[in-house]
Amino acid sequence: MNDPVFLITGASRGIGAATARLAVGSGYRVVLAARTHHSVAELAAQLGGPDRVLPVACDVTEWDQISGIVRQVQDTWGRLDVAFANAGSSVVTSFLGADGAPPDQWRDMVLANVYGPALTARATLPALVASGGHLVFTGSAAGRGVRPGNLYSATKWAVNGLAQNIRAECVGTGVRVTLVQPGLVDTGGIPPERAHDPKLEPGDVARAVLYAVTQPATVDVNEILVRPVGQGAYR
Ligand SMILES: NC(=O)c1ccc[n+]([C@@H]2O[C@H](COP(=O)([O-])OP(=O)(O)OC[C@H]3O[C@@H](n4cnc5c(N)ncnc54)[C@H](OP(=O)(O)O)[C@@H]3O)[C@@H](O)[C@H]2O)c1
């Protein structure tokens, strides 16, 4: 059996877990990565046996960990076809005043949202070049417009630049690079002031990811913006 292999960071819940479910259903062998093993082990047990689903502990902001996971995947299954750099986090910020999280809490978000996907790309691309594979990033609708005082939005602008720069470097390798930009998704981490806004389900974003990665090898879906009906233009 040599089914394609799909690595998902931030797979323990939300968009990552929903994508894992769809990927398994679409015939991929799946690697579920999150910071603690127990958070992905239970989902792995639901989705399939160890020959189909591999749960791994990995902090994407640690080079030794993300590069070690890619080595483990290649040792175990001998290939990597899709890498989904999805792990991320969010805190509310303000630059003018005292609203939101204190600045010492900003670092983890910037590292998870920008440094993490950059390391994930660096760690996975040699294997993706070998397979003619696909690198997918989770950006955000917040990475396309101005959100006053919002550092999270700025990190997702950075992911937009990361995807474009990596796609440019990958010309001629056969690797495809997709940026998926969701609007608000009902994953439990929504700030109280947006509790009543329209929301996507995690599965709505997962379907966008699977759409991109199941196109013919000659088709590179560069970007997908998917927002809930009724979401305000600047939300
Ligand atoms: N929810 C939304 O409205 C929305 C909208 C647009 C974009 N997004 C983006 O979508 C992605 C997934 O978000 P979500 O809403 O599904 O979030 P979530 O439910 O909070 O899940 C976040 C995932 O990332 C993992 N994670 C966080 N920091 C990590 C790190 N340093 N290393 C490895 N894993 C880490 C978490 O696992 P552990 O805590 O177990 O490590 C978890 O699996 C993020 O990039 C987020 O910015 C979300």
The ligand as an SDF file (V2000), in Angstrom:
LIG
                    3D

 48 52  0  0  0  0  0  0  0  0999 V2000
  -11.2360   30.0740   13.9540 N   0  0  0  0  0  0  0  0  0  0  0  0
  -11.2470   31.0920   13.0790 C   0  0  0  0  0  0  0  0  0  0  0  0
  -12.1740   31.9140   13.0440 O   0  0  0  0  0  0  0  0  0  0  0  0
  -10.1150   31.2300   12.0890 C   0  0  0  0  0  0  0  0  0  0  0  0
  -10.2980   32.0870   10.9980 C   0  0  0  0  0  0  0  0  0  0  0  0
   -9.2750   32.2320   10.0810 C   0  0  0  0  0  0  0  0  0  0  0  0
   -8.0930   31.5470   10.2550 C   0  0  0  0  0  0  0  0  0  0  0  0
   -7.9280   30.7120   11.3310 N   0  0  0  0  0  0  0  0  0  0  0  0
   -6.6570   30.0250   11.4590 C   0  0  0  0  0  0  0  0  0  0  0  0
   -6.8990   28.6350   11.3220 O   0  0  0  0  0  0  0  0  0  0  0  0
   -5.8650   27.8910   11.9540 C   0  0  0  0  0  0  0  0  0  0  0  0
   -6.4860   26.8630   12.8480 C   0  0  0  0  0  0  0  0  0  0  0  0
   -7.3150   27.5750   13.7430 O   0  0  0  0  0  0  0  0  0  0  0  0
   -8.5400   26.9520   14.5270 P   0  0  0  0  0  0  0  0  0  0  0  0
   -9.5730   28.0230   14.6680 O   0  0  0  0  0  0  0  0  0  0  0  0
   -8.9060   25.6270   13.9920 O   0  0  0  0  0  0  0  0  0  0  0  0
   -7.8210   26.8980   15.9510 O   0  0  0  0  0  0  0  0  0  0  0  0
   -7.9320   26.0240   17.2360 P   0  0  0  0  0  0  0  0  0  0  0  0
   -9.2140   25.2990   17.2770 O   0  0  0  0  0  0  0  0  0  0  0  0
   -7.5710   26.9340   18.3410 O   0  0  0  0  0  0  0  0  0  0  0  0
   -6.7330   25.0280   16.9570 O   0  0  0  0  0  0  0  0  0  0  0  0
   -5.4200   25.4680   16.8850 C   0  0  0  0  0  0  0  0  0  0  0  0
   -4.5510   24.2680   16.6140 C   0  0  0  0  0  0  0  0  0  0  0  0
   -3.1960   24.6990   16.5110 O   0  0  0  0  0  0  0  0  0  0  0  0
   -2.4100   23.9390   17.4390 C   0  0  0  0  0  0  0  0  0  0  0  0
   -1.2870   24.7640   17.8470 N   0  0  0  0  0  0  0  0  0  0  0  0
   -1.2900   26.0070   18.3680 C   0  0  0  0  0  0  0  0  0  0  0  0
   -0.0390   26.4420   18.5630 N   0  0  0  0  0  0  0  0  0  0  0  0
    0.7820   25.4350   18.1490 C   0  0  0  0  0  0  0  0  0  0  0  0
    2.1840   25.2640   18.0640 C   0  0  0  0  0  0  0  0  0  0  0  0
    3.0350   26.2190   18.4900 N   0  0  0  0  0  0  0  0  0  0  0  0
    2.6890   24.1060   17.5650 N   0  0  0  0  0  0  0  0  0  0  0  0
    1.8490   23.1310   17.1310 C   0  0  0  0  0  0  0  0  0  0  0  0
    0.5050   23.2320   17.1870 N   0  0  0  0  0  0  0  0  0  0  0  0
   -0.0070   24.3650   17.6930 C   0  0  0  0  0  0  0  0  0  0  0  0
   -3.3840   23.5490   18.5370 C   0  0  0  0  0  0  0  0  0  0  0  0
   -2.9840   22.3580   19.1600 O   0  0  0  0  0  0  0  0  0  0  0  0
   -2.3660   22.2430   20.6380 P   0  0  0  0  0  0  0  0  0  0  0  0
   -2.8920   23.4140   21.4420 O   0  0  0  0  0  0  0  0  0  0  0  0
   -2.8910   20.9170   21.0710 O   0  0  0  0  0  0  0  0  0  0  0  0
   -0.9100   22.2730   20.3850 O   0  0  0  0  0  0  0  0  0  0  0  0
   -4.6370   23.2620   17.7170 C   0  0  0  0  0  0  0  0  0  0  0  0
   -4.5700   21.9640   17.1570 O   0  0  0  0  0  0  0  0  0  0  0  0
   -4.9960   28.9250   12.6850 C   0  0  0  0  0  0  0  0  0  0  0  0
   -3.8700   29.2350   11.9140 O   0  0  0  0  0  0  0  0  0  0  0  0
   -5.9250   30.1320   12.7710 C   0  0  0  0  0  0  0  0  0  0  0  0
   -5.2100   31.3520   12.8790 O   0  0  0  0  0  0  0  0  0  0  0  0
   -8.9110   30.5330   12.2470 C   0  0  0  0  0  0  0  0  0  0  0  0
  1  2  1  0
  2  3  2  0
  2  4  1  0
  4  5  1  0
  4 48  2  0
  5  6  2  0
  6  7  1  0
  7  8  2  0
  8  9  1  0
  8 48  1  0
  9 10  1  0
  9 46  1  0
 10 11  1  0
 11 12  1  0
 11 44  1  0
 12 13  1  0
 13 14  1  0
 14 15  2  0
 14 16  1  0
 14 17  1  0
 17 18  1  0
 18 19  2  0
 18 20  1  0
 18 21  1  0
 21 22  1  0
 22 23  1  0
 23 24  1  0
 23 42  1  0
 24 25  1  0
 25 26  1  0
 25 36  1  0
 26 27  1  0
 26 35  1  0
 27 28  2  0
 28 29  1  0
 29 30  1  0
 29 35  2  0
 30 31  1  0
 30 32  2  0
 32 33  1  0
 33 34  2  0
 34 35  1  0
 36 37  1  0
 36 42  1  0
 37 38  1  0
 38 39  2  0
 38 40  1  0
 38 41  1  0
 42 43  1  0
 44 45  1  0
 44 46  1  0
 46 47  1  0
M  CHG  2   8   1  16  -1
M  END
$$$$
